[in-house]
């Protein structure tokens, strides 16, 4: 594996858009942004998984290597992934889900990130569905905001899938770009997508419920405050005068 490029500026200087790489952006809402920073030929199938998980409900950002060979040379470090469109999506999102490759050769999904609630929910949901999942051993993913997925308001999560695990989701080789064709995706692909989408739906529903309860408590408390205190511009005596008392 080649050393990651320093940042997006290095990509612009060393590669040609829509020839060497492509960027896809979908703005769908303010809760979740799904990201594949190493899509296309860099980490095959991560971009397709991210897009399928995002669907129409969640925002999406993918960076895809398009070269026939040498896509690893387009790899951007997740610690230096500042790019205007990605930053904009992150700033508008409650949380970020990153889909990435893993260097291990097993069939385990590694789960990391600073959003502890979503991280634990994904771990539980994946294990309940019969997949092996464990905490990521990538240093700093559970707290460092240097990782792009942790910069969202509620932090983020990264799912790391080995090449072997991604290959098991295909009825085609994990090379040569044939994996871009949906007809090559097998039941394991769709099973994984359903599991992750279910976890995201549960997370969003719970978060919205908590927000609704918070607003309800706020409104109840506000109603108990005397009207003259809520007016902001009148004293108790002024209100009495206005009422003719």
N, C-alpha and C positions, 0 to 999 in steps of 0.2 A: 504494500500500500504506500502510495506517495504521501509526502508531507502535505497537510491541508494548506490551501492558499490562505494568506493572511486575512483577506476580507473581500467584499464585493468589488471594491475598486481594483483589486488584482485580477478579478475575472474580466472586468471591462477592458483592462489593458492587455490581457493575454488571450482573449477569446472573442468570438463573434456571436452576437445574439441571433437566435433562430437558426444558426448553423452549428455552433458548438453547444449551445445551451438554450433553454427556454424557461420562462417564468410564467406560472399561471396564478392568477389572483381571483378569488371569489369573495365578495363582501355580502354576507348573508344575515348577520345579526351581531348582537353585542355580548353573547355569552361565551362561545367556544370558537377558537380558531385552530384548525387542524393543519399541521405543517409537515412537509417532507422536504428537508433541506438538501438531501442527497438522493433525489429521485432520478428517473431515467436510468442511464447506464452506470451511474455511480454506485447506487445500492438498489439493484433491480427489484421492482414490485413495491417499493416503499411509497412511491408516488401514487400508484394505482390504489393501494390500500388506503392512503390518506384521502384520496378523492371519494372513494366508496364510503368511507366512514363519515366524511363531511356531508355527503348527500346534498340536499338543498337547505338543510336546517342550519348548518354551521359554516362559518367562513373557512376559506382554504387558501393555503399558499404552498406552491411546490416549485422547487428549482430542479430542473431535469437536465442531465447530461445527454446530448444528442449524438456524440461522436460514435463512429463505428468501433473505434478502439481508443484507449487512453482517457476514458471518462474520469478515472480516478484523479487525474490531474486537475479536475474542476472542483474537487472537494474543498468546501469552505469549512473552516473550524466553527463549531457551534458556539465557541467562545468569542468569535469575532464576526458575528453574522448581522451586523447593523446594515440594513437596507431600507430605504424609505417606505416601500410598499409593505414590507414585513413589519417594520416598526409601527406603521399606521394601524395595521390589523391588530397587533398586540395591544396597542394603546386603547383600542376600542373594545377589547375582550375582557371578560372576567377571568378566563383561564385559557391555556394553550395546551394542546395535545400534539406532541412531536412523534412521528413514526420514523424510526431509524434502523439501520442495520447493527448487528453486534459482531464482535470479533470471535466469539466462542463458536464452537462447532456443534453444540447440543441443540435440543429442540425446545429450550426454555425461553419464555418471554421475560426479559429483564424490565422491571418497572422502577423508574426513578423520577425525581422531581420534587419541588418544594410544596406542591399542593397536596398536603397529607390526606385530606378527605377524599379527593379523587383518586389519589394513588392507592389508598387502601381499598376503595371501592372497586377499582380495576383489578387489583390483586385477587380480591374475593370473587369477583364475577368470573375472571378467567379460570381460577381454580375450580369453581363450582361447575363450570362448563367442561371440565375434563382436561384443561390445558395446564402445563407446568408453568408456574410463574414465581418469580423471586425478586427481591430488591436488587436494583442495579448496583454493580460494583464499580461503576465509573465515578471517580472521585469528584465530589462537589455537587453532584446533580441534585442532592436533596436540600440544598440551601443556597448555592451561589447564583446570584442574579447575573453573573457573567454569561451563563447559559441563557440563550434567547427565550426558551420556553418558561423560564422562571420570572420573566419580566412583566408578566400580566398582573392585573390587580390582585388576583387570588393565587398567584403562582401558577405552576404548570406541571405537566407530567410528560415523561418520554418513555415510549415503549420501544425496546431494542429487540429486534428479531434477527436471528442468525440466518446465514444463507441457506442452511439445511432446512430450517423451519419455513422460510419463504418458498423454497423449492417444493416443499411438500404441499403447497397450496396451488400447484400448477400441474397441468397435464402436458407440460412442455418444458424444455430446458430453461434454466435461469441465466440465459445468455442469448445474444443474437436478436434481442428486442421482440421476439415472438410472444413474450409474456405480457406485452401491452394489449394483446387481443383478448377481449373478455371471454371468447370461446375457449381460451386456455385455462381459465380460472376454474378450479374444482370446488367441491363442497367445503373443503377446509378453508378456502379463501372466504366464502360467504359466511361460514360459521364464525370465523374470527371477526369479520366485519359486524355481524349481528351482535356478538357479545360486547364489543367495544361501544357500539351505538347505544345498546341498552344501558350500559354503565353511564354514558354521557347523559342520556335522557333522565335517568334517576338522579344524577347529580344536579342537572339544571332544574328539575322539578323540585327537589329538596331546597335548593338555593332560592328559588322563587317563592316557595312556601314560607321560608324563614323571613324573606323580605316583606312578604305580605303581612306576616304576624308582627313584624317590627313596626310597620306603618300603622297597623290596627292599634297596637299599644300606644303609639305616638298620638294617634287621633283621640283615643280614649282619654289619655292624659291631658291633651289640649282642651278637650271639652270640659274638664273639671276646673280649668283655670278661669277665673272671673273674666267677663267680656272686657271690662275696663283695662285689665292687664294685657289682654291679647291685642287691644287696639293699637298699642305702641305709641299713640300720640295724644292720649287723653288721660287725665287723672280721674280718680273715683268721683271727686267733686264735680269735675267738668261733665262726666256722664250723667250725674244727677241733674245738673242744670239743663242738659240737652233733653232729658226725659221730662223736665218740668217738675221734678221732685224738690 
